[in-house]
Amino acid sequence: MKKIIVLYRSKTGFSKRYAEWIAEDLACECRSITGIQLDDLKDYEMVIYGAGVYAGMIASAGKIKNWIGKSPEKTWVVFATGASPHDEAYEEMLFKTNFRKGESRPAHFYYYLAGINYEKMGFFNRVLMKFFSSMSAKKDGTTQPSKPASVDLANRVYIEELLSYVRLKAR
């Protein structure tokens, strides 16, 4: 089997949890992308990267595109996590927004419903969330909750398609 590594960037813990589930099921290494350089990946034939989606952009997607372009001999798989419900149109829009035509692209892309961890969000993201909650409440004619609530929608079942793909490609 090819040597595989799972990398992640996680602000609120969801991408890390998915990365750890994937690495556990594939019996491979799992590491945060923080401090990792492309040269650190030279011994790996397959790289799986996961991160959260913020305002439609996958965290560190630019770095990953750069690495894909510099190491096209590797198989690159990317997954993104977020609070938007999964559907194929949303997944396709995320892919096309983050990996445009003519740019380096991963061999496969997945989107996983994760949730919102309000307590682990940074100040700026909490302010944005409060602002959008206020705007939504005004639009709907409802009252806004005093504090947005955290919700965990992550589910290990979601990674099955990625695992099947990787196992097939890693033979």
Secondary structure, 3 states (H helix, E strand, C coil): CCCEEEEEECCCCHHHHHHHHHHHHHCCEEEECCCCCHHHHCCCCEEEEEEEEECCEECCHHHHHHHHHHCCCCEEEEEEEECCCCCHHHHHHHHHHHCCCCCCCCCEEEEEECEECHHHCCHHHHHHHHHHHHHHHHHHCCCCCCCCCCEECCCHHHHHHHHHHHHHHCC
